[in-house]
Amino acid sequence: MKIQVKALSESDDQSIFEMIEEIGLGENGYTTNFPNHDYEQFKASLPRMIEISKGINLPDGYVPQTIYWMYINDRPVAYGKLRHKLNNKLLEYGGHVGYIVRPSERGKGYGKLFLSELKKSAKNIGIDELLITCDETNLRSRRVIESNGGNLERVHEGICKYWIEL
C-alpha cells in the first residue's frame, strides 16, 4: 500500500475535488473549507488556502491552518486541517486537528493512519502537545484519537477534549 500525505497546493486537481464532493459539507462537527460545488471555484480558492497556511491576511480570530490530503495508492481518501496554534475558541472546540475520511473509504483504518501522519506534521511545525476535540457520541473518532495516544482531559457539553503528547 502506497501512503502519501500532501499539503494543499495550487496544482490540486479533479480527484481532490471529487473527494470533497463525496464528503459534502462535513459531519460530526467537521466542516469543509470548500462549500461550493463548482470545480472552477474550488481551483480559484486554492491560492487563498495557501495564504491562510502562511498566516497571510488572516481575519481577526483566525490562526494559520494547513490543509492536507491523504492518498492511498494515488487515490485521495481523507482531508485534514492542522491549525498551527490555538486561540481561546479553538481551545474549547476545534483544537489543532480536524480530519474526515471520504465515505466510500471508511472502516479501513485510514482515520487512524491519517491522524498518525498529521501528528508528524504537527511536530514538524513545533507543536509539542496536540489538542483534538470531537463529539462525545462520535465513537469512531474517539477510538481513532485514543489509538493515537489521545488522553481525555474532559467531556463538557457533549464535546470530548483530548491531548496527545508529541
N, C-alpha and C positions, 0 to 999 in steps of 0.2 A: 504494500500500500504506500503510495506516494503522498506525503503530507506537506502542504505549504501554507504558511500564514503570510499574507502580504498586506501592507498598509494601502489604503485607498490611493489611487493615482489617477491622473487625467486620462490615462490610457485604458481605464476600466471599460469593459465592453458589454455587449448584449447578454453574455452569460451571467454577469453580475446583476444586470437589470432584471433578468428573468427570475433570479433567485429572490430579489427584493419584491417583485410582483407576487411570487408564490407566498412569501412571508406576509404580505399585506401591511397594514398599519401597525401591527405588533399585537402582543397579548401579554397577560400576566405582569403588567407594569412596564413592559419594554415597548418603547415607541420608536418607530423608524424615523430617520432623518430625511426620507425621500417619500413624501406623501403623494406626489403627483404620479399618475400612471402614464407617463409620456417619456419615451426614450430620449428625445432631444432635451427635455427639461432635466432629466437625470444627468446627461452629459454636461449640460450647462452648469449644474450645481457643483460639480467636482472641484473646480478651482477654489470655490468658497470653502468647501470642506477642508481643503489643504491649508488655506489661510487659518481656519479655526485650529487646526492641529499645531500650527506655529504660533498661535496666540495673537494673530493679526486682526485688528478691528473687531475685537470681541465686544458684544453688548454688555452692559452692566449686569453683573451677577453670573456671567458665563466664565468657564475655565477652558483652557486648551484641551482638546479632545481629538484623539486619533481614531479613525475607523479602520478596522481590519477585516479582511475576508479570509476564511479558511477554505482551502481547496483539498479535496481528496481525489487522487488520480486525475488532476486537472479540472475537476468539476467543483464550482463553488457550493459549499454545503452549509456555511454558517457566516454570520455577520456579527461583529462585536465593536463596542466602543470602549476606549480606555481614556479616562479622564486623568490628566497629568497631575492634578491637585484637587483638593476638596474645598468647597465653601460651606457655609452653615447649612444650607438646604441639602446639599449632597451628603453631608454628614448624617442627616436623618433619613434620607431616602434617595437612592440612586447609587451612591458610593463611587468607587473608581471604575467599576466594570459593569457593563451590561452586554448581554450576548443572546443570540437566538439562532436555533438551527432550523433550516427550512423544513417544512412539514414532511416532505417526501423522504427526508433523510434522518428522521428522528428514531430513537430507540437503537441506535448503532454505536453509542458511546462517543459520539462526536462532541457533545456538550462538554463532557469531562476532558476530552483531549484539547478542545479549544481553550477552555479555561486554563489548563496547564500551560499552553503556549502563551496566552495573554499574561500569565504570571511572569514569564520570562521577559516579555516586552516591558512590563511594569518595572521590573528590576533594572532593566537596561536604561530607563529614564530616571532612575534614582528613587523609586518608591520602595520603602522597606517594609511597609505594612499596608496590605490591600484591604479596602472595605468593599464588601458586596452586600447588597440588600436584595430581598425577594419577598414575595407574598408568602405569608405563613402557610397557605393552602397549596402552594406550588411545591409539592413533594419531590417531583423530578428535579427541579432546580436545587432544592435543598440537598438532595443526595449528591449532585454534581459538586456543589460548593464544599460539602463535608468531605468528599473523597479527594478534594484538592487541598485539604488541610484547614478548611474553614472552622473557626471556633465561634460558636454562637454567643454573642455578647448579651442579646436580649431579644424579646419579641414585644413589640409595642404597637398597639392599634392595628394588628394584623400584619405587621412588617417585621421580618427577621433581619437582624443586623449581625453579619459575620465579618470577622477579621482573619486574614491569612498573613502569617509572618513569611517574608520572602528571604 
